[in-house]
Amino acid sequence: MPIVVNLDVMLARRKMSLTELSEKVGITIANMSILKSGKAKAVRFSTLEEICKVLECQPGDILEYLSEVEYRKLMRE
């Protein structure tokens, strides 16, 4: 799937742990981990909204579309 989740990048920029984010957003660490790893098949807008509030960012800072070619190159590295 050529949608890449850059949650780890935003967490690093905000100097925040995944555990801290999950507590502030109100979802389990397991579900947050699934989202962070890019294995989630969907994300609720309400969850995305809370993540953006906590991280003070835009949805585009977290989610990125890549072409199939770019995505394959990224996944090989």
mmCIF file of the N, C-alpha and C atoms, coordinates in Angstrom:
data_MODEL
# 
_entry.id   MODEL 
# 
loop_
_atom_site.group_PDB 
_atom_site.id 
_atom_site.type_symbol 
_atom_site.label_atom_id 
_atom_site.label_alt_id 
_atom_site.label_comp_id 
_atom_site.label_asym_id 
_atom_site.label_entity_id 
_atom_site.label_seq_id 
_atom_site.pdbx_PDB_ins_code 
_atom_site.Cartn_x 
_atom_site.Cartn_y 
_atom_site.Cartn_z 
_atom_site.occupancy 
_atom_site.B_iso_or_equiv 
_atom_site.pdbx_formal_charge 
_atom_site.auth_seq_id 
_atom_site.auth_comp_id 
_atom_site.auth_asym_id 
_atom_site.auth_atom_id 
_atom_site.pdbx_PDB_model_num 
ATOM 1   N N  . MET A 1 1  ? 0.850   -1.179 0.000  1.00 0.00 ? 1  MET A N  1 
ATOM 2   C CA . MET A 1 1  ? 0.000   0.000  0.000  1.00 0.00 ? 1  MET A CA 1 
ATOM 3   C C  . MET A 1 1  ? 0.890   1.234  0.000  1.00 0.00 ? 1  MET A C  1 
ATOM 4   N N  . PRO A 1 2  ? 0.718   2.132  -0.947 1.00 0.00 ? 2  PRO A N  1 
ATOM 5   C CA . PRO A 1 2  ? 1.610   3.288  -1.060 1.00 0.00 ? 2  PRO A CA 1 
ATOM 6   C C  . PRO A 1 2  ? 1.291   4.461  -0.137 1.00 0.00 ? 2  PRO A C  1 
ATOM 7   N N  . ILE A 1 3  ? 0.550   4.232  0.942  1.00 0.00 ? 3  ILE A N  1 
ATOM 8   C CA . ILE A 1 3  ? 0.368   5.253  1.980  1.00 0.00 ? 3  ILE A CA 1 
ATOM 9   C C  . ILE A 1 3  ? 1.364   4.923  3.091  1.00 0.00 ? 3  ILE A C  1 
ATOM 10  N N  . VAL A 1 4  ? 2.237   5.873  3.389  1.00 0.00 ? 4  VAL A N  1 
ATOM 11  C CA . VAL A 1 4  ? 3.269   5.676  4.397  1.00 0.00 ? 4  VAL A CA 1 
ATOM 12  C C  . VAL A 1 4  ? 2.896   6.490  5.634  1.00 0.00 ? 4  VAL A C  1 
ATOM 13  N N  . VAL A 1 5  ? 3.036   5.875  6.793  1.00 0.00 ? 5  VAL A N  1 
ATOM 14  C CA . VAL A 1 5  ? 2.742   6.546  8.061  1.00 0.00 ? 5  VAL A CA 1 
ATOM 15  C C  . VAL A 1 5  ? 4.063   7.029  8.655  1.00 0.00 ? 5  VAL A C  1 
ATOM 16  N N  . ASN A 1 6  ? 4.181   8.337  8.793  1.00 0.00 ? 6  ASN A N  1 
ATOM 17  C CA . ASN A 1 6  ? 5.401   8.959  9.324  1.00 0.00 ? 6  ASN A CA 1 
ATOM 18  C C  . ASN A 1 6  ? 5.247   9.354  10.788 1.00 0.00 ? 6  ASN A C  1 
ATOM 19  N N  . LEU A 1 7  ? 4.522   8.553  11.530 1.00 0.00 ? 7  LEU A N  1 
ATOM 20  C CA . LEU A 1 7  ? 4.271   8.851  12.934 1.00 0.00 ? 7  LEU A CA 1 
ATOM 21  C C  . LEU A 1 7  ? 5.570   8.865  13.740 1.00 0.00 ? 7  LEU A C  1 
ATOM 22  N N  . ASP A 1 8  ? 6.486   7.976  13.420 1.00 0.00 ? 8  ASP A N  1 
ATOM 23  C CA . ASP A 1 8  ? 7.768   7.933  14.136 1.00 0.00 ? 8  ASP A CA 1 
ATOM 24  C C  . ASP A 1 8  ? 8.558   9.224  13.946 1.00 0.00 ? 8  ASP A C  1 
ATOM 25  N N  . VAL A 1 9  ? 8.461   9.815  12.769 1.00 0.00 ? 9  VAL A N  1 
ATOM 26  C CA . VAL A 1 9  ? 9.150   11.079 12.491 1.00 0.00 ? 9  VAL A CA 1 
ATOM 27  C C  . VAL A 1 9  ? 8.581   12.193 13.366 1.00 0.00 ? 9  VAL A C  1 
ATOM 28  N N  . MET A 1 10 ? 7.239   12.271 13.423 1.00 0.00 ? 10 MET A N  1 
ATOM 29  C CA . MET A 1 10 ? 6.600   13.314 14.232 1.00 0.00 ? 10 MET A CA 1 
ATOM 30  C C  . MET A 1 10 ? 6.863   13.110 15.716 1.00 0.00 ? 10 MET A C  1 
ATOM 31  N N  . LEU A 1 11 ? 6.883   11.872 16.154 1.00 0.00 ? 11 LEU A N  1 
ATOM 32  C CA . LEU A 1 11 ? 7.194   11.602 17.565 1.00 0.00 ? 11 LEU A CA 1 
ATOM 33  C C  . LEU A 1 11 ? 8.609   12.057 17.899 1.00 0.00 ? 11 LEU A C  1 
ATOM 34  N N  . ALA A 1 12 ? 9.543   11.795 17.018 1.00 0.00 ? 12 ALA A N  1 
ATOM 35  C CA . ALA A 1 12 ? 10.923  12.216 17.244 1.00 0.00 ? 12 ALA A CA 1 
ATOM 36  C C  . ALA A 1 12 ? 11.024  13.744 17.275 1.00 0.00 ? 12 ALA A C  1 
ATOM 37  N N  . ARG A 1 13 ? 10.332  14.397 16.359 1.00 0.00 ? 13 ARG A N  1 
ATOM 38  C CA . ARG A 1 13 ? 10.360  15.873 16.329 1.00 0.00 ? 13 ARG A CA 1 
ATOM 39  C C  . ARG A 1 13 ? 9.782   16.475 17.605 1.00 0.00 ? 13 ARG A C  1 
ATOM 40  N N  . ARG A 1 14 ? 8.781   15.817 18.168 1.00 0.00 ? 14 ARG A N  1 
ATOM 41  C CA . ARG A 1 14 ? 8.132   16.324 19.380 1.00 0.00 ? 14 ARG A CA 1 
ATOM 42  C C  . ARG A 1 14 ? 8.746   15.755 20.658 1.00 0.00 ? 14 ARG A C  1 
ATOM 43  N N  . LYS A 1 15 ? 9.758   14.892 20.480 1.00 0.00 ? 15 LYS A N  1 
ATOM 44  C CA . LYS A 1 15 ? 10.425  14.254 21.623 1.00 0.00 ? 15 LYS A CA 1 
ATOM 45  C C  . LYS A 1 15 ? 9.402   13.583 22.535 1.00 0.00 ? 15 LYS A C  1 
ATOM 46  N N  . MET A 1 16 ? 8.547   12.764 21.915 1.00 0.00 ? 16 MET A N  1 
ATOM 47  C CA . MET A 1 16 ? 7.474   12.093 22.634 1.00 0.00 ? 16 MET A CA 1 
ATOM 48  C C  . MET A 1 16 ? 7.547   10.598 22.348 1.00 0.00 ? 16 MET A C  1 
ATOM 49  N N  . SER A 1 17 ? 7.233   9.799  23.344 1.00 0.00 ? 17 SER A N  1 
ATOM 50  C CA . SER A 1 17 ? 7.223   8.345  23.151 1.00 0.00 ? 17 SER A CA 1 
ATOM 51  C C  . SER A 1 17 ? 5.865   7.903  22.618 1.00 0.00 ? 17 SER A C  1 
ATOM 52  N N  . LEU A 1 18 ? 5.849   6.731  22.034 1.00 0.00 ? 18 LEU A N  1 
ATOM 53  C CA . LEU A 1 18 ? 4.603   6.160  21.538 1.00 0.00 ? 18 LEU A CA 1 
ATOM 54  C C  . LEU A 1 18 ? 3.638   5.916  22.700 1.00 0.00 ? 18 LEU A C  1 
ATOM 55  N N  . THR A 1 19 ? 4.170   5.511  23.829 1.00 0.00 ? 19 THR A N  1 
ATOM 56  C CA . THR A 1 19 ? 3.346   5.281  25.022 1.00 0.00 ? 19 THR A CA 1 
ATOM 57  C C  . THR A 1 19 ? 2.674   6.571  25.463 1.00 0.00 ? 19 THR A C  1 
ATOM 58  N N  . GLU A 1 20 ? 3.440   7.650  25.512 1.00 0.00 ? 20 GLU A N  1 
ATOM 59  C CA . GLU A 1 20 ? 2.886   8.945  25.919 1.00 0.00 ? 20 GLU A CA 1 
ATOM 60  C C  . GLU A 1 20 ? 1.801   9.400  24.947 1.00 0.00 ? 20 GLU A C  1 
ATOM 61  N N  . LEU A 1 21 ? 2.055   9.228  23.649 1.00 0.00 ? 21 LEU A N  1 
ATOM 62  C CA . LEU A 1 21 ? 1.059   9.613  22.650 1.00 0.00 ? 21 LEU A CA 1 
ATOM 63  C C  . LEU A 1 21 ? -0.214  8.794  22.804 1.00 0.00 ? 21 LEU A C  1 
ATOM 64  N N  . SER A 1 22 ? -0.071  7.489  22.998 1.00 0.00 ? 22 SER A N  1 
ATOM 65  C CA . SER A 1 22 ? -1.258  6.635  23.119 1.00 0.00 ? 22 SER A CA 1 
ATOM 66  C C  . SER A 1 22 ? -2.088  7.034  24.336 1.00 0.00 ? 22 SER A C  1 
ATOM 67  N N  . GLU A 1 23 ? -1.425  7.383  25.434 1.00 0.00 ? 23 GLU A N  1 
ATOM 68  C CA . GLU A 1 23 ? -2.152  7.816  26.626 1.00 0.00 ? 23 GLU A CA 1 
ATOM 69  C C  . GLU A 1 23 ? -2.891  9.126  26.387 1.00 0.00 ? 23 GLU A C  1 
ATOM 70  N N  . LYS A 1 24 ? -2.237  10.075 25.720 1.00 0.00 ? 24 LYS A N  1 
ATOM 71  C CA . LYS A 1 24 ? -2.857  11.377 25.470 1.00 0.00 ? 24 LYS A CA 1 
ATOM 72  C C  . LYS A 1 24 ? -3.992  11.298 24.460 1.00 0.00 ? 24 LYS A C  1 
ATOM 73  N N  . VAL A 1 25 ? -3.859  10.394 23.483 1.00 0.00 ? 25 VAL A N  1 
ATOM 74  C CA . VAL A 1 25 ? -4.886  10.244 22.456 1.00 0.00 ? 25 VAL A CA 1 
ATOM 75  C C  . VAL A 1 25 ? -6.044  9.386  22.960 1.00 0.00 ? 25 VAL A C  1 
ATOM 76  N N  . GLY A 1 26 ? -5.733  8.442  23.854 1.00 0.00 ? 26 GLY A N  1 
ATOM 77  C CA . GLY A 1 26 ? -6.762  7.591  24.416 1.00 0.00 ? 26 GLY A CA 1 
ATOM 78  C C  . GLY A 1 26 ? -7.004  6.311  23.643 1.00 0.00 ? 26 GLY A C  1 
ATOM 79  N N  . ILE A 1 27 ? -5.957  5.808  22.977 1.00 0.00 ? 27 ILE A N  1 
ATOM 80  C CA . ILE A 1 27 ? -6.058  4.494  22.346 1.00 0.00 ? 27 ILE A CA 1 
ATOM 81  C C  . ILE A 1 27 ? -4.927  3.622  22.869 1.00 0.00 ? 27 ILE A C  1 
ATOM 82  N N  . THR A 1 28 ? -5.103  2.321  22.734 1.00 0.00 ? 28 THR A N  1 
ATOM 83  C CA . THR A 1 28 ? -4.119  1.400  23.309 1.00 0.00 ? 28 THR A CA 1 
ATOM 84  C C  . THR A 1 28 ? -2.774  1.518  22.611 1.00 0.00 ? 28 THR A C  1 
ATOM 85  N N  . ILE A 1 29 ? -1.733  1.181  23.344 1.00 0.00 ? 29 ILE A N  1 
ATOM 86  C CA . ILE A 1 29 ? -0.383  1.185  22.779 1.00 0.00 ? 29 ILE A CA 1 
ATOM 87  C C  . ILE A 1 29 ? -0.300  0.190  21.617 1.00 0.00 ? 29 ILE A C  1 
ATOM 88  N N  . ALA A 1 30 ? -1.029  -0.920 21.721 1.00 0.00 ? 30 ALA A N  1 
ATOM 89  C CA . ALA A 1 30 ? -1.023  -1.926 20.648 1.00 0.00 ? 30 ALA A CA 1 
ATOM 90  C C  . ALA A 1 30 ? -1.597  -1.339 19.358 1.00 0.00 ? 30 ALA A C  1 
ATOM 91  N N  . ASN A 1 31 ? -2.717  -0.643 19.462 1.00 0.00 ? 31 ASN A N  1 
ATOM 92  C CA . ASN A 1 31 ? -3.320  -0.031 18.270 1.00 0.00 ? 31 ASN A CA 1 
ATOM 93  C C  . ASN A 1 31 ? -2.452  1.096  17.727 1.00 0.00 ? 31 ASN A C  1 
ATOM 94  N N  . MET A 1 32 ? -1.839  1.868  18.607 1.00 0.00 ? 32 MET A N  1 
ATOM 95  C CA . MET A 1 32 ? -0.951  2.939  18.158 1.00 0.00 ? 32 MET A CA 1 
ATOM 96  C C  . MET A 1 32 ? 0.267   2.350  17.445 1.00 0.00 ? 32 MET A C  1 
ATOM 97  N N  . SER A 1 33 ? 0.761   1.239  17.953 1.00 0.00 ? 33 SER A N  1 
ATOM 98  C CA . SER A 1 33 ? 1.904   0.559  17.344 1.00 0.00 ? 33 SER A CA 1 
ATOM 99  C C  . SER A 1 33 ? 1.559   0.043  15.946 1.00 0.00 ? 33 SER A C  1 
ATOM 100 N N  . ILE A 1 34 ? 0.354   -0.494 15.793 1.00 0.00 ? 34 ILE A N  1 
ATOM 101 C CA . ILE A 1 34 ? -0.102  -0.967 14.482 1.00 0.00 ? 34 ILE A CA 1 
ATOM 102 C C  . ILE A 1 34 ? -0.161  0.195  13.500 1.00 0.00 ? 34 ILE A C  1 
ATOM 103 N N  . LEU A 1 35 ? -0.659  1.319  13.956 1.00 0.00 ? 35 LEU A N  1 
ATOM 104 C CA . LEU A 1 35 ? -0.719  2.512  13.099 1.00 0.00 ? 35 LEU A CA 1 
ATOM 105 C C  . LEU A 1 35 ? 0.685   2.980  12.736 1.00 0.00 ? 35 LEU A C  1 
ATOM 106 N N  . LYS A 1 36 ? 1.556   3.064  13.727 1.00 0.00 ? 36 LYS A N  1 
ATOM 107 C CA . LYS A 1 36 ? 2.923   3.530  13.506 1.00 0.00 ? 36 LYS A CA 1 
ATOM 108 C C  . LYS A 1 36 ? 3.679   2.649  12.529 1.00 0.00 ? 36 LYS A C  1 
ATOM 109 N N  . SER A 1 37 ? 3.455   1.351  12.603 1.00 0.00 ? 37 SER A N  1 
ATOM 110 C CA . SER A 1 37 ? 4.172   0.414  11.737 1.00 0.00 ? 37 SER A CA 1 
ATOM 111 C C  . SER A 1 37 ? 3.659   0.419  10.303 1.00 0.00 ? 37 SER A C  1 
ATOM 112 N N  . GLY A 1 38 ? 2.527   1.079  10.071 1.00 0.00 ? 38 GLY A N  1 
ATOM 113 C CA . GLY A 1 38 ? 1.958   1.113  8.732  1.00 0.00 ? 38 GLY A CA 1 
ATOM 114 C C  . GLY A 1 38 ? 1.112   -0.105 8.411  1.00 0.00 ? 38 GLY A C  1 
ATOM 115 N N  . LYS A 1 39 ? 0.836   -0.934 9.412  1.00 0.00 ? 39 LYS A N  1 
ATOM 116 C CA . LYS A 1 39 ? 0.057   -2.154 9.194  1.00 0.00 ? 39 LYS A CA 1 
ATOM 117 C C  . LYS A 1 39 ? -1.443  -1.939 9.355  1.00 0.00 ? 39 LYS A C  1 
ATOM 118 N N  . ALA A 1 40 ? -1.840  -0.756 9.785  1.00 0.00 ? 40 ALA A N  1 
ATOM 119 C CA . ALA A 1 40 ? -3.270  -0.463 9.946  1.00 0.00 ? 40 ALA A CA 1 
ATOM 120 C C  . ALA A 1 40 ? -3.918  -0.357 8.567  1.00 0.00 ? 40 ALA A C  1 
ATOM 121 N N  . LYS A 1 41 ? -5.106  -0.897 8.456  1.00 0.00 ? 41 LYS A N  1 
ATOM 122 C CA . LYS A 1 41 ? -5.858  -0.831 7.194  1.00 0.00 ? 41 LYS A CA 1 
ATOM 123 C C  . LYS A 1 41 ? -6.727  0.418  7.126  1.00 0.00 ? 41 LYS A C  1 
ATOM 124 N N  . ALA A 1 42 ? -6.966  1.038  8.274  1.00 0.00 ? 42 ALA A N  1 
ATOM 125 C CA . ALA A 1 42 ? -7.807  2.228  8.330  1.00 0.00 ? 42 ALA A CA 1 
ATOM 126 C C  . ALA A 1 42 ? -7.479  3.005  9.591  1.00 0.00 ? 42 ALA A C  1 
ATOM 127 N N  . VAL A 1 43 ? -7.847  4.275  9.593  1.00 0.00 ? 43 VAL A N  1 
ATOM 128 C CA . VAL A 1 43 ? -7.721  5.095  10.794 1.00 0.00 ? 43 VAL A CA 1 
ATOM 129 C C  . VAL A 1 43 ? -8.954  6.008  10.844 1.00 0.00 ? 43 VAL A C  1 
ATOM 130 N N  . ARG A 1 44 ? -9.563  6.095  11.995 1.00 0.00 ? 44 ARG A N  1 
ATOM 131 C CA . ARG A 1 44 ? -10.726 6.969  12.153 1.00 0.00 ? 44 ARG A CA 1 
ATOM 132 C C  . ARG A 1 44 ? -10.264 8.423  12.108 1.00 0.00 ? 44 ARG A C  1 
ATOM 133 N N  . PHE A 1 45 ? -11.110 9.263  11.510 1.00 0.00 ? 45 PHE A N  1 
ATOM 134 C CA . PHE A 1 45 ? -10.791 10.686 11.483 1.00 0.00 ? 45 PHE A CA 1 
ATOM 135 C C  . PHE A 1 45 ? -10.694 11.243 12.894 1.00 0.00 ? 45 PHE A C  1 
ATOM 136 N N  . SER A 1 46 ? -11.508 10.748 13.811 1.00 0.00 ? 46 SER A N  1 
ATOM 137 C CA . SER A 1 46 ? -11.455 11.241 15.188 1.00 0.00 ? 46 SER A CA 1 
ATOM 138 C C  . SER A 1 46 ? -10.106 10.898 15.827 1.00 0.00 ? 46 SER A C  1 
ATOM 139 N N  . THR A 1 47 ? -9.564  9.725  15.513 1.00 0.00 ? 47 THR A N  1 
ATOM 140 C CA . THR A 1 47 ? -8.244  9.342  16.027 1.00 0.00 ? 47 THR A CA 1 
ATOM 141 C C  . THR A 1 47 ? -7.170  10.207 15.396 1.00 0.00 ? 47 THR A C  1 
ATOM 142 N N  . LEU A 1 48 ? -7.252  10.393 14.090 1.00 0.00 ? 48 LEU A N  1 
ATOM 143 C CA . LEU A 1 48 ? -6.287  11.239 13.389 1.00 0.00 ? 48 LEU A CA 1 
ATOM 144 C C  . LEU A 1 48 ? -6.329  12.666 13.928 1.00 0.00 ? 48 LEU A C  1 
ATOM 145 N N  . GLU A 1 49 ? -7.535  13.147 14.198 1.00 0.00 ? 49 GLU A N  1 
ATOM 146 C CA . GLU A 1 49 ? -7.696  14.489 14.765 1.00 0.00 ? 49 GLU A CA 1 
ATOM 147 C C  . GLU A 1 49 ? -6.998  14.603 16.126 1.00 0.00 ? 49 GLU A C  1 
ATOM 148 N N  . GLU A 1 50 ? -7.198  13.621 16.989 1.00 0.00 ? 50 GLU A N  1 
ATOM 149 C CA . GLU A 1 50 ? -6.575  13.650 18.315 1.00 0.00 ? 50 GLU A CA 1 
ATOM 150 C C  . GLU A 1 50 ? -5.045  13.574 18.205 1.00 0.00 ? 50 GLU A C  1 
ATOM 151 N N  . ILE A 1 51 ? -4.549  12.738 17.317 1.00 0.00 ? 51 ILE A N  1 
ATOM 152 C CA . ILE A 1 51 ? -3.095  12.632 17.114 1.00 0.00 ? 51 ILE A CA 1 
ATOM 153 C C  . ILE A 1 51 ? -2.545  13.976 16.666 1.00 0.00 ? 51 ILE A C  1 
ATOM 154 N N  . CYS A 1 52 ? -3.239  14.621 15.727 1.00 0.00 ? 52 CYS A N  1 
ATOM 155 C CA . CYS A 1 52 ? -2.789  15.926 15.235 1.00 0.00 ? 52 CYS A CA 1 
ATOM 156 C C  . CYS A 1 52 ? -2.845  16.992 16.334 1.00 0.00 ? 52 CYS A C  1 
ATOM 157 N N  . LYS A 1 53 ? -3.876  16.941 17.184 1.00 0.00 ? 53 LYS A N  1 
ATOM 158 C CA . LYS A 1 53 ? -3.955  17.893 18.304 1.00 0.00 ? 53 LYS A CA 1 
ATOM 159 C C  . LYS A 1 53 ? -2.769  17.719 19.239 1.00 0.00 ? 53 LYS A C  1 
ATOM 160 N N  . VAL A 1 54 ? -2.506  16.475 19.617 1.00 0.00 ? 54 VAL A N  1 
ATOM 161 C CA . VAL A 1 54 ? -1.437  16.198 20.580 1.00 0.00 ? 54 VAL A CA 1 
ATOM 162 C C  . VAL A 1 54 ? -0.074  16.546 19.994 1.00 0.00 ? 54 VAL A C  1 
ATOM 163 N N  . LEU A 1 55 ? 0.154   16.192 18.730 1.00 0.00 ? 55 LEU A N  1 
ATOM 164 C CA . LEU A 1 55 ? 1.463   16.430 18.106 1.00 0.00 ? 55 LEU A CA 1 
ATOM 165 C C  . LEU A 1 55 ? 1.569   17.816 17.476 1.00 0.00 ? 55 LEU A C  1 
ATOM 166 N N  . GLU A 1 56 ? 0.449   18.569 17.495 1.00 0.00 ? 56 GLU A N  1 
ATOM 167 C CA . GLU A 1 56 ? 0.406   19.906 16.902 1.00 0.00 ? 56 GLU A CA 1 
ATOM 168 C C  . GLU A 1 56 ? 0.930   19.864 15.467 1.00 0.00 ? 56 GLU A C  1 
ATOM 169 N N  . CYS A 1 57 ? 0.242   19.067 14.654 1.00 0.00 ? 57 CYS A N  1 
ATOM 170 C CA . CYS A 1 57 ? 0.654   18.905 13.266 1.00 0.00 ? 57 CYS A CA 1 
ATOM 171 C C  . CYS A 1 57 ? -0.569  18.749 12.375 1.00 0.00 ? 57 CYS A C  1 
ATOM 172 N N  . GLN A 1 58 ? -0.336  18.606 11.100 1.00 0.00 ? 58 GLN A N  1 
ATOM 173 C CA . GLN A 1 58 ? -1.383  18.393 10.112 1.00 0.00 ? 58 GLN A CA 1 
ATOM 174 C C  . GLN A 1 58 ? -1.419  16.915 9.718  1.00 0.00 ? 58 GLN A C  1 
ATOM 175 N N  . PRO A 1 59 ? -2.561  16.409 9.233  1.00 0.00 ? 59 PRO A N  1 
ATOM 176 C CA . PRO A 1 59 ? -2.620  15.015 8.800  1.00 0.00 ? 59 PRO A CA 1 
ATOM 177 C C  . PRO A 1 59 ? -1.551  14.669 7.770  1.00 0.00 ? 59 PRO A C  1 
ATOM 178 N N  . GLY A 1 60 ? -1.229  15.611 6.903  1.00 0.00 ? 60 GLY A N  1 
ATOM 179 C CA . GLY A 1 60 ? -0.197  15.390 5.887  1.00 0.00 ? 60 GLY A CA 1 
ATOM 180 C C  . GLY A 1 60 ? 1.204   15.239 6.462  1.00 0.00 ? 60 GLY A C  1 
ATOM 181 N N  . ASP A 1 61 ? 1.386   15.649 7.713  1.00 0.00 ? 61 ASP A N  1 
ATOM 182 C CA . ASP A 1 61 ? 2.679   15.447 8.372  1.00 0.00 ? 61 ASP A CA 1 
ATOM 183 C C  . ASP A 1 61 ? 2.826   13.990 8.807  1.00 0.00 ? 61 ASP A C  1 
ATOM 184 N N  . ILE A 1 62 ? 1.705   13.302 8.937  1.00 0.00 ? 62 ILE A N  1 
ATOM 185 C CA . ILE A 1 62 ? 1.700   11.923 9.419  1.00 0.00 ? 62 ILE A CA 1 
ATOM 186 C C  . ILE A 1 62 ? 1.527   10.922 8.282  1.00 0.00 ? 62 ILE A C  1 
ATOM 187 N N  . LEU A 1 63 ? 0.643   11.248 7.342  1.00 0.00 ? 63 LEU A N  1 
ATOM 188 C CA . LEU A 1 63 ? 0.337   10.340 6.236  1.00 0.00 ? 63 LEU A CA 1 
ATOM 189 C C  . LEU A 1 63 ? 0.915   10.887 4.934  1.00 0.00 ? 63 LEU A C  1 
ATOM 190 N N  . GLU A 1 64 ? 1.526   10.018 4.163  1.00 0.00 ? 64 GLU A N  1 
ATOM 191 C CA . GLU A 1 64 ? 2.159   10.428 2.912  1.00 0.00 ? 64 GLU A CA 1 
ATOM 192 C C  . GLU A 1 64 ? 1.833   9.406  1.825  1.00 0.00 ? 64 GLU A C  1 
ATOM 193 N N  . TYR A 1 65 ? 1.446   9.896  0.657  1.00 0.00 ? 65 TYR A N  1 
ATOM 194 C CA . TYR A 1 65 ? 1.197   9.020  -0.485 1.00 0.00 ? 65 TYR A CA 1 
ATOM 195 C C  . TYR A 1 65 ? 2.463   8.931  -1.319 1.00 0.00 ? 65 TYR A C  1 
ATOM 196 N N  . LEU A 1 66 ? 2.832   7.707  -1.692 1.00 0.00 ? 66 LEU A N  1 
ATOM 197 C CA . LEU A 1 66 ? 3.957   7.479  -2.588 1.00 0.00 ? 66 LEU A CA 1 
ATOM 198 C C  . LEU A 1 66 ? 3.472   6.698  -3.800 1.00 0.00 ? 66 LEU A C  1 
ATOM 199 N N  . SER A 1 67 ? 4.112   6.924  -4.932 1.00 0.00 ? 67 SER A N  1 
ATOM 200 C CA . SER A 1 67 ? 3.799   6.104  -6.105 1.00 0.00 ? 67 SER A CA 1 
ATOM 201 C C  . SER A 1 67 ? 4.244   4.674  -5.817 1.00 0.00 ? 67 SER A C  1 
ATOM 202 N N  . GLU A 1 68 ? 3.760   3.739  -6.596 1.00 0.00 ? 68 GLU A N  1 
ATOM 203 C CA . GLU A 1 68 ? 4.141   2.330  -6.412 1.00 0.00 ? 68 GLU A CA 1 
ATOM 204 C C  . GLU A 1 68 ? 5.657   2.162  -6.494 1.00 0.00 ? 68 GLU A C  1 
ATOM 205 N N  . VAL A 1 69 ? 6.290   2.853  -7.423 1.00 0.00 ? 69 VAL A N  1 
ATOM 206 C CA . VAL A 1 69 ? 7.746   2.747  -7.606 1.00 0.00 ? 69 VAL A CA 1 
ATOM 207 C C  . VAL A 1 69 ? 8.477   3.287  -6.379 1.00 0.00 ? 69 VAL A C  1 
ATOM 208 N N  . GLU A 1 70 ? 8.066   4.468  -5.906 1.00 0.00 ? 70 GLU A N  1 
ATOM 209 C CA . GLU A 1 70 ? 8.693   5.049  -4.714 1.00 0.00 ? 70 GLU A CA 1 
ATOM 210 C C  . GLU A 1 70 ? 8.490   4.157  -3.494 1.00 0.00 ? 70 GLU A C  1 
ATOM 211 N N  . TYR A 1 71 ? 7.284   3.609  -3.377 1.00 0.00 ? 71 TYR A N  1 
ATOM 212 C CA . TYR A 1 71 ? 6.961   2.754  -2.236 1.00 0.00 ? 71 TYR A CA 1 
ATOM 213 C C  . TYR A 1 71 ? 7.823   1.496  -2.240 1.00 0.00 ? 71 TYR A C  1 
ATOM 214 N N  . ARG A 1 72 ? 7.962   0.863  -3.403 1.00 0.00 ? 72 ARG A N  1 
ATOM 215 C CA . ARG A 1 72 ? 8.799   -0.342 -3.490 1.00 0.00 ? 72 ARG A CA 1 
ATOM 216 C C  . ARG A 1 72 ? 10.251  -0.035 -3.138 1.00 0.00 ? 72 ARG A C  1 
ATOM 217 N N  . LYS A 1 73 ? 10.753  1.102  -3.615 1.00 0.00 ? 73 LYS A N  1 
ATOM 218 C CA . LYS A 1 73 ? 12.129  1.499  -3.282 1.00 0.00 ? 73 LYS A CA 1 
ATOM 219 C C  . LYS A 1 73 ? 12.280  1.695  -1.785 1.00 0.00 ? 73 LYS A C  1 
ATOM 220 N N  . LEU A 1 74 ? 11.325  2.338  -1.160 1.00 0.00 ? 74 LEU A N  1 
ATOM 221 C CA . LEU A 1 74 ? 11.373  2.582  0.282  1.00 0.00 ? 74 LEU A CA 1 
ATOM 222 C C  . LEU A 1 74 ? 11.332  1.282  1.064  1.00 0.00 ? 74 LEU A C  1 
ATOM 223 N N  . MET A 1 75 ? 10.507  0.355  0.651  1.00 0.00 ? 75 MET A N  1 
ATOM 224 C CA . MET A 1 75 ? 10.354  -0.901 1.379  1.00 0.00 ? 75 MET A CA 1 
ATOM 225 C C  . MET A 1 75 ? 11.557  -1.828 1.207  1.00 0.00 ? 75 MET A C  1 
ATOM 226 N N  . ARG A 1 76 ? 12.336  -1.637 0.170  1.00 0.00 ? 76 ARG A N  1 
ATOM 227 C CA . ARG A 1 76 ? 13.548  -2.451 -0.027 1.00 0.00 ? 76 ARG A CA 1 
ATOM 228 C C  . ARG A 1 76 ? 14.675  -1.980 0.864  1.00 0.00 ? 76 ARG A C  1 
ATOM 229 N N  . GLU A 1 77 ? 14.655  -0.705 1.192  1.00 0.00 ? 77 GLU A N  1 
ATOM 230 C CA . GLU A 1 77 ? 15.760  -0.148 1.992  1.00 0.00 ? 77 GLU A CA 1 
ATOM 231 C C  . GLU A 1 77 ? 15.591  -0.443 3.451  1.00 0.00 ? 77 GLU A C  1 
# 
